[in-house]
Amino acid sequence: MSALTSSHLLSIFGFNENDIFVGGAEGTLLHYDGNQWTRMETGGRWTFKDIWGSAPDDVYAVVTDGRILHYDGKTWSPDEDMEKLPPMNGIFGLGPDEIYACSRLGKILRYDGKSWKYTQTGTDTDVTRLWGCKESGMLAVGYDGLVLKQDGDSWTRMTFNSNAEFYGVYGFGPDQIYTVGSDGAIFKFNGAEFTEMPSQTMEFILDIWGPSSEMVFAVGDEGMILYLDGDQWTRIESNTQEFLTGIWGSSDENIYAVGDNGLILNWNGEDWKAVEG
């Protein structure tokens, strides 16, 4: 537990090493400016599940109260133009006028710079996370092995042999995308098909991220941090047993993992150490 908060931390997003947002339960949102971590006022006891922004004064967060919050560089506020949504899970954008947010019950919304609108998913399965790139559009993942590929304003389910609950997805282009989830599930998408990768664990993997395609980390239950070495996933020492729920970094020598009981870990290029506040 850090001196900053004892709340469970669930999400992290940043622009650089001096501008990082960490969200969690009970209205917890922390910001790092390069010198210190401070708590931000969010106007509610929201549970922040995911964060994404196009600029430091244009940041969005999704919360379990069925709201999408926006930060304009000064204040966090919920989008009042929207009806209340199912509990929100993930958010990811390709630019300030193309942002996607997903929720339970198969809902995915798209923001065009002016308003949020529902897209056609063809499913009521919970959608948990989103990732995409300009070259190939968006992917969405969720429960029951759900992977959806964007097709204009609708989504098509991609079929492959998995019934995992997917919690994280991240990629480095159209032909190198990873999704992670329950019971140690890790799948790699090469642009044409998904291939399961041995993870050597049955613990739940909750997020995945890397500074480059040659350096990828996955985090999860009981302090688990996996490192992709070639095509092999290897568990590395995290110095904690707390569940780790989110990971992001600014470089290969500055990566953060966040988790239960206010834990923030920092990778300095050699090992993981807890941030004290």
Number of C-alpha atoms within 10 A of each C-alpha: 18 15 11 17 17 16 21 23 30 27 29 28 23 21 15 14 15 13 15 21 24 29 30 29 22 15 19 25 24 19 19 17 13 11 9 9 18 14 16 17 14 17 11 13 13 21 25 29 26 27 26 24 23 17 14 16 13 13 20 24 29 28 27 19 16 19 23 24 20 21 18 13 11 10 13 19 18 19 15 10 8 13 9 12 17 18 20 29 25 29 27 24 21 16 14 15 14 15 20 26 30 28 27 21 15 19 23 26 19 20 17 14 11 9 12 19 14 15 16 16 22 13 15 11 18 24 30 28 28 25 22 23 14 10 8 14 14 21 23 30 28 28 20 14 21 23 23 22 18 18 14 11 12 14 20 17 17 13 12 13 9 16 13 19 23 31 26 27 27 21 22 16 15 17 14 13 20 24 28 29 26 20 15 20 26 24 21 19 16 14 12 8 12 19 14 16 16 14 21 13 15 12 16 22 30 27 27 27 23 22 17 11 13 10 13 20 22 28 28 27 20 16 20 24 26 23 18 17 12 9 8 12 20 17 16 14 12 22 14 16 11 20 24 30 28 27 28 23 22 18 15 15 14 17 21 23 32 28 27 22 17 23 24 25 23 20 18 14 11 9 13 21 16 18 17 13 13
